[in-house]
């Protein structure tokens, strides 16, 4: 039986978006300046997810979750979709809903940047700011959706999040990377869907891959922007594992390792990526910093893959732009 149509013919472009590029990125060796050498840091294969339609890797899960729900009869034109998100997932859902003739309501922390709220509203979405952290935002989204009969994306617990990367992002990378082989995949852990989905795609294809979670050492750097950057799974953030990232907490993987990255390294590497022409947010600096450590340990022949999750524009009021704002 053929699938029922998901997107309207008029104005629809989501199905025509090409795979995002995979590029090898190396930074100049910080030690080479004084010695006169022109050595480079290890090359990391980086998936440029900021080139997705709404500017982040969250387009992957928004489109996959909504289209699957539509095919299964859980969504139809005019229905309302809700999600608890500090920004990027809500932006992705807002764009996809505008293409699918769905109404979208974003539940976000009251600390989320104004840039994100404006983008969501520009796509026709509604924004509800919630006091407290992400657990409070999740609770408000769940309770309101149940009361109103809305479809809830549930990005932190929905296995379709992982499936989107296992079925789409991972195979894209295997088609793009030389030899079709990945030795290590590195990603920050917000929902856990990217890291888990990519690992399962690569391992399922026969790659001798290991998984590496990038954990920021100082959570204050990222504030409440948990899903786009990372979670710090430590006693300093009580309840994070139990109450937020179910996808990550329930994952059973014997080839998983966590890497703590200092906040200054995240900021510094984000700015270095800007200087190379990559318009990325601080989560890309986090991912790249961890990937460099993994690549250094595995050696020059290892093919290490990471993701540049989102674009810089939604961070103009963030700490990462502080030096530029001061100069201005």
C-alpha positions as CSV (number, residue, x, y, z in Angstrom):
1,X,0.0,0.0,0.0
2,X,1.5,3.4,-0.9
3,X,2.2,5.9,1.8
4,X,-0.3,8.7,2.3
5,X,1.1,12.1,1.3
6,X,2.9,13.9,4.0
7,X,3.7,17.3,2.7
8,X,1.5,19.5,0.4
9,X,2.7,20.0,-3.1
10,X,2.6,23.8,-3.0
11,X,5.5,25.6,-1.3
12,X,7.1,22.3,0.0
13,X,10.8,22.0,-0.2
14,X,11.8,19.7,2.7
15,X,11.9,16.6,0.5
16,X,14.3,18.4,-1.9
17,X,16.9,19.3,0.6
18,X,20.3,17.6,-0.2
19,X,22.4,15.8,2.4
20,X,24.5,18.2,4.4
21,X,28.3,18.2,3.5
22,X,30.9,16.1,5.4
23,X,34.2,18.0,5.5
24,X,37.6,17.3,7.1
25,X,38.6,20.1,9.4
26,X,42.0,20.7,10.8
27,X,43.2,23.6,13.0
28,X,46.8,25.0,13.0
29,X,48.8,23.5,15.7
30,X,49.0,26.0,18.6
31,X,52.6,24.9,19.2
32,X,53.8,25.5,15.6
33,X,54.0,29.3,15.8
34,X,57.1,29.5,18.0
35,X,58.9,26.7,16.2
36,X,58.2,27.8,12.7
37,X,56.6,24.5,11.8
38,X,53.2,24.5,10.0
39,X,51.9,21.4,11.7
40,X,48.1,20.9,11.9
41,X,46.0,19.3,14.6
42,X,44.4,16.0,13.6
43,X,41.8,16.2,10.9
44,X,38.2,15.6,12.1
45,X,35.3,14.7,9.7
46,X,32.6,17.2,10.5
47,X,29.0,16.9,9.4
48,X,27.8,20.5,8.6
49,X,24.3,20.2,10.2
50,X,24.0,23.9,10.5
51,X,23.2,23.8,6.7
52,X,19.8,22.1,7.4
53,X,16.7,24.2,6.5
54,X,16.2,25.8,10.0
55,X,19.9,25.9,10.7
56,X,20.4,22.8,13.0
57,X,20.6,19.1,13.2
58,X,17.2,19.1,14.9
59,X,15.6,19.4,11.5
60,X,16.4,15.6,11.3
61,X,14.2,14.6,14.2
62,X,11.4,17.2,13.6
63,X,10.8,16.0,10.1
64,X,11.1,12.3,10.9
65,X,8.9,12.4,14.0
66,X,6.2,14.4,12.3
67,X,6.1,12.5,9.0
68,X,6.0,9.2,10.9
69,X,3.2,10.4,13.1
70,X,1.3,11.6,10.0
71,X,1.6,8.3,8.2
72,X,0.5,6.5,11.3
73,X,-2.6,8.6,11.5
74,X,-1.7,10.5,14.6
75,X,-1.5,13.9,12.8
76,X,-3.5,15.6,10.1
77,X,-3.6,19.2,8.7
78,X,-4.7,21.7,11.3
79,X,-3.6,19.6,14.3
80,X,-1.4,21.1,17.0
81,X,2.1,19.9,17.8
82,X,3.9,20.8,21.0
83,X,7.5,20.3,22.2
84,X,9.6,21.2,25.2
85,X,12.8,22.7,23.9
86,X,15.3,25.4,24.8
87,X,15.4,26.5,21.2
88,X,16.8,24.5,18.3
89,X,14.2,21.7,18.3
90,X,11.4,24.2,18.6
91,X,12.8,26.1,15.7
92,X,13.0,22.9,13.6
93,X,9.4,21.9,14.6
94,X,8.1,25.4,13.8
95,X,9.6,25.2,10.3
96,X,8.3,21.7,9.6
97,X,4.9,22.5,11.0
98,X,4.6,25.5,8.7
99,X,5.3,23.2,5.7
100,X,2.8,20.6,6.9
101,X,-0.1,23.0,7.8
102,X,0.2,22.2,11.5
103,X,0.1,24.6,14.4
104,X,3.1,24.5,16.7
105,X,3.5,25.5,20.4
106,X,7.0,25.7,21.9
107,X,7.6,25.4,25.6
108,X,10.9,27.0,26.4
109,X,12.8,28.0,29.6
110,X,12.4,31.7,30.5
111,X,16.2,32.0,30.1
112,X,16.2,31.1,26.4
113,X,17.7,33.7,24.1
114,X,15.3,36.2,22.4
115,X,16.7,35.2,19.0
116,X,15.2,31.8,19.3
117,X,11.8,33.0,20.3
118,X,11.7,35.4,17.4
119,X,12.6,32.7,14.9
120,X,9.9,30.3,16.2
121,X,7.3,33.1,16.0
122,X,8.5,34.0,12.5
123,X,7.5,30.5,11.3
124,X,4.1,30.9,12.9
125,X,4.8,29.1,16.1
126,X,3.5,30.0,19.5
127,X,6.0,30.4,22.4
128,X,5.3,29.7,26.1
129,X,8.1,30.6,28.5
130,X,8.2,28.5,31.6
131,X,10.0,29.4,34.9
132,X,12.6,27.0,36.2
133,X,14.8,24.5,34.4
134,X,14.1,21.9,31.7
135,X,12.3,19.5,34.1
136,X,9.7,22.2,34.7
137,X,9.5,22.9,31.0
138,X,9.0,19.2,30.2
139,X,6.3,18.9,32.8
140,X,4.4,21.9,31.5
141,X,4.5,20.6,27.9
142,X,3.4,17.2,28.9
143,X,0.5,18.3,31.1
144,X,-0.8,20.9,28.6
145,X,-0.6,18.5,25.7
146,X,-2.5,15.8,27.6
147,X,-5.2,18.3,28.6
148,X,-5.5,19.8,25.1
149,X,-5.1,16.6,23.1
150,X,-2.0,17.9,21.3
151,X,0.7,15.8,19.7
152,X,3.9,16.0,21.8
153,X,7.3,15.4,20.2
154,X,9.0,14.1,23.4
155,X,12.5,14.6,22.0
156,X,14.2,13.4,25.2
157,X,12.4,10.0,25.2
158,X,11.1,9.4,21.7
159,X,13.0,6.6,20.0
160,X,12.1,8.2,16.7
161,X,14.8,10.8,17.6
162,X,17.5,8.1,17.5
163,X,15.9,6.4,14.5
164,X,16.1,9.6,12.4
165,X,19.9,9.6,12.7
166,X,20.2,5.9,12.4
167,X,18.2,5.8,9.1
168,X,19.3,9.1,7.6
169,X,22.3,11.0,9.0
170,X,24.4,7.9,9.6
171,X,24.0,6.4,6.1
172,X,24.7,9.9,4.6
173,X,28.0,10.0,6.4
174,X,28.9,6.4,5.3
175,X,28.3,7.5,1.7
176,X,30.5,10.6,2.1
177,X,33.5,9.4,4.1
178,X,36.4,7.9,2.3
179,X,36.3,4.1,2.4
180,X,32.8,4.1,4.0
181,X,34.4,3.5,7.4
182,X,34.1,5.3,10.8
183,X,36.4,4.5,13.7
184,X,34.9,6.9,16.3
185,X,31.8,9.2,16.6
186,X,31.8,12.1,18.9
187,X,28.9,14.3,20.0
188,X,27.6,16.3,22.9
189,X,24.6,14.7,24.7
190,X,21.4,16.7,25.0
191,X,18.7,14.2,24.1
192,X,21.3,11.6,23.2
193,X,19.7,10.9,19.8
194,X,22.5,12.1,17.6
195,X,25.3,10.1,19.3
196,X,23.2,7.0,19.8
197,X,21.7,7.1,16.3
198,X,25.0,7.6,14.5
199,X,26.7,4.9,16.6
200,X,24.0,2.4,15.8
201,X,24.1,3.3,12.1
202,X,27.9,2.8,11.9
203,X,28.0,-0.3,14.0
204,X,25.1,-1.8,12.1
205,X,27.1,-1.3,8.9
206,X,30.0,-3.2,10.3
207,X,32.3,-0.3,11.3
208,X,34.6,-1.0,14.3
209,X,33.3,2.2,15.8
210,X,33.4,3.6,19.3
211,X,31.1,6.3,20.8
212,X,32.3,9.3,22.6
213,X,30.1,11.8,24.6
214,X,31.4,15.3,25.0
215,X,30.6,16.7,28.4
216,X,31.2,20.3,29.3
217,X,33.1,20.7,32.6
218,X,31.4,23.9,33.5
219,X,27.6,23.8,32.8
220,X,27.3,27.5,33.5
221,X,28.8,28.2,30.1
222,X,25.8,26.8,28.4
223,X,23.1,27.9,30.9
224,X,19.8,26.2,30.3
225,X,20.5,25.5,26.7
226,X,20.8,21.8,27.4
227,X,19.5,20.2,24.3
228,X,21.7,22.1,21.9
229,X,24.9,21.8,23.8
230,X,25.2,19.1,26.3
231,X,24.4,17.8,29.7
232,X,27.0,17.4,32.5
233,X,26.3,14.0,34.0
234,X,27.7,14.7,37.5
235,X,26.6,15.3,41.1
236,X,26.7,19.0,40.3
237,X,23.6,18.7,38.2
238,X,21.2,16.5,40.3
239,X,18.4,14.7,38.5
240,X,19.8,15.2,35.0
241,X,20.3,11.5,34.1
242,X,17.1,10.4,35.8
243,X,14.8,13.1,34.7
244,X,15.9,14.5,31.3
245,X,17.7,12.4,28.7
246,X,15.9,9.0,28.8
247,X,17.4,8.1,25.4
248,X,20.9,8.5,26.7
249,X,20.3,7.1,30.2
250,X,18.7,3.9,28.9
251,X,21.4,3.3,26.2
252,X,23.4,0.1,26.8
253,X,26.7,0.5,24.9
254,X,30.0,-1.1,26.0
255,X,32.0,1.1,23.6
256,X,30.8,4.4,25.1
257,X,33.3,6.8,26.7
258,X,32.7,10.3,28.2
259,X,35.1,13.2,27.7
260,X,35.0,16.3,29.9
261,X,35.9,19.5,28.1
262,X,36.6,22.8,29.8
263,X,34.4,25.7,29.1
264,X,37.2,27.9,27.9
265,X,38.2,25.3,25.4
266,X,34.7,25.2,24.0
267,X,34.6,29.0,23.6
268,X,38.1,29.2,22.1
269,X,37.5,26.4,19.6
270,X,34.1,27.9,18.6
271,X,35.9,31.2,17.7
272,X,38.6,29.3,15.9
273,X,36.0,27.6,13.8
274,X,34.5,31.1,13.0
275,X,37.9,32.2,11.8
276,X,37.9,29.3,9.4
277,X,34.5,30.3,8.0
278,X,32.2,27.9,9.9
279,X,29.2,29.9,11.3
280,X,28.6,27.6,14.2
281,X,27.3,27.7,17.8
282,X,29.3,26.7,21.0
283,X,28.1,23.1,20.8
284,X,30.3,22.7,17.7
285,X,33.3,24.0,19.7
286,X,32.5,21.4,22.4
287,X,32.2,18.6,19.9
288,X,35.3,19.5,18.0
289,X,37.4,19.8,21.2
290,X,36.4,16.3,22.3
291,X,36.9,15.0,18.8
292,X,40.5,16.3,18.8
293,X,41.2,14.5,22.0
294,X,39.7,11.2,20.6
295,X,41.7,11.6,17.3
296,X,44.9,12.3,19.2
297,X,44.5,9.1,21.3
298,X,43.4,6.9,18.3
299,X,46.2,8.0,16.0
300,X,46.5,9.7,12.6
301,X,44.8,6.9,10.6
302,X,41.6,6.9,12.6
303,X,38.5,8.4,10.9
304,X,36.8,10.4,13.6
305,X,33.4,11.9,12.9
306,X,31.5,14.7,14.8
307,X,28.7,17.1,14.1
308,X,28.5,20.9,13.9
309,X,24.9,21.1,15.2
310,X,23.7,24.6,14.7
311,X,24.3,28.2,13.4
312,X,25.8,31.1,15.2
313,X,22.9,33.5,14.7
314,X,20.9,32.1,17.6
315,X,23.8,32.9,20.0
316,X,24.3,36.6,19.4
317,X,23.3,37.4,23.0
318,X,25.2,34.3,24.4
319,X,28.5,34.5,26.2
320,X,30.4,33.2,23.2
321,X,29.9,36.6,21.5
322,X,30.9,38.6,24.6
323,X,34.3,39.6,23.3
324,X,32.9,40.7,19.9
325,X,30.1,42.7,21.6
326,X,32.7,44.4,23.9
327,X,34.8,45.4,20.9
328,X,31.8,46.8,19.2
